[in-house]
Amino acid sequence: MTTNKKQQDEFKSVKQRLSTIQLAIKKDLKNGQLPQAGDVDQFTATSDEMDRLCQNEWRTPMDDYMNRLGQFQTVMKGRDLQAIEEAFQGLLDCKVSCHKEFRQK
């Protein structure tokens, strides 16, 4: 397996794990509950993995995502459900924007 193929497979695996954790957080928020601390920790760690694997051509959107992740972590500490929902939605919007850009290339 070439390094490029190996990196692509690893990136795909990280994206799948991130999507799974994202759904758990989204479900908690939809039910009016704060996300579980373990889920947030796992979401953050997996996002860090994605950041590490990010290719230079996607660095700008990834940096935006990571900045929004920092905002999400900050509002999590305040335990304000509305602020957490808004920060998480910002992350989701950032992801959608990145995916649209990727598909256009």
C-alpha positions in Angstrom: 0.0 0.0 0.0 1.4 3.4 -1.0 1.9 6.1 1.7 -0.8 8.2 -0.1 -3.3 5.4 -0.1 -2.5 4.6 3.6 -3.0 8.3 4.5 -6.3 8.3 2.6 -7.5 5.2 4.4 -6.5 6.6 7.8 -8.2 9.9 7.1 -11.4 8.1 6.0 -11.3 6.1 9.2 -10.9 9.2 11.3 -13.8 10.9 9.5 -16.0 7.9 10.1 -15.2 7.9 13.9 -15.8 11.6 14.0 -19.2 11.3 12.3 -20.2 8.6 14.9 -19.2 10.8 17.8 -20.9 13.8 16.2 -24.2 11.9 16.0 -24.0 11.1 19.8 -23.4 14.8 20.6 -26.1 15.9 18.2 -28.6 13.4 19.8 -27.9 14.7 23.3 -28.4 18.3 22.2 -31.6 17.4 20.4 -32.9 15.8 23.6 -32.1 19.0 25.5 -29.1 17.5 27.3 -25.5 18.5 27.6 -23.2 16.3 25.6 -21.5 13.6 27.6 -18.0 14.6 28.7 -16.5 11.4 27.3 -18.1 12.1 23.9 -16.7 15.6 23.9 -13.3 14.4 24.8 -13.4 11.7 22.1 -14.7 14.3 19.6 -11.9 16.6 20.4 -9.2 13.9 20.2 -10.5 12.6 16.9 -10.7 16.2 15.5 -7.0 16.6 16.5 -6.2 13.4 14.6 -8.0 14.8 11.5 -6.0 18.1 11.9 -2.8 16.1 12.0 -3.7 14.2 8.8 -5.0 17.3 6.9 -3.2 18.0 3.7 -1.8 21.5 3.1 -4.4 22.3 0.4 -7.2 22.0 3.1 -5.3 23.8 5.8 -7.4 27.0 5.8 -10.8 25.3 6.3 -9.2 22.9 8.8 -7.8 25.9 10.8 -11.3 27.4 10.8 -12.7 24.1 12.0 -10.1 23.8 14.8 -10.8 27.4 15.9 -14.5 26.6 16.1 -13.6 23.4 18.0 -11.8 25.6 20.6 -14.9 27.8 20.9 -17.0 24.7 21.4 -14.6 23.5 24.2 -14.8 26.9 25.8 -18.6 27.1 25.9 -18.8 23.5 27.1 -17.1 24.7 30.3 -19.9 27.2 30.9 -22.6 24.5 30.5 -25.0 26.9 28.8 -27.0 24.6 26.5 -28.0 27.3 24.0 -24.4 28.4 23.6 -23.2 24.8 23.3 -25.8 24.2 20.6 -24.8 27.3 18.7 -21.1 26.4 18.9 -21.7 22.9 17.8 -23.8 24.0 14.9 -20.9 26.3 13.9 -18.7 23.2 13.8 -21.2 21.4 11.6 -21.6 24.4 9.3 -17.8 24.6 9.0 -17.7 20.9 8.1 -20.4 21.3 5.4 -18.6 24.2 3.9 -15.3 22.2 3.7 -17.1 19.3 2.1 -18.7 21.6 -0.5 -15.3 23.0 -1.3 -13.7 19.6 -1.6 -16.4 18.4 -4.0 -15.8 21.4 -6.3 -12.1 20.5 -6.8 
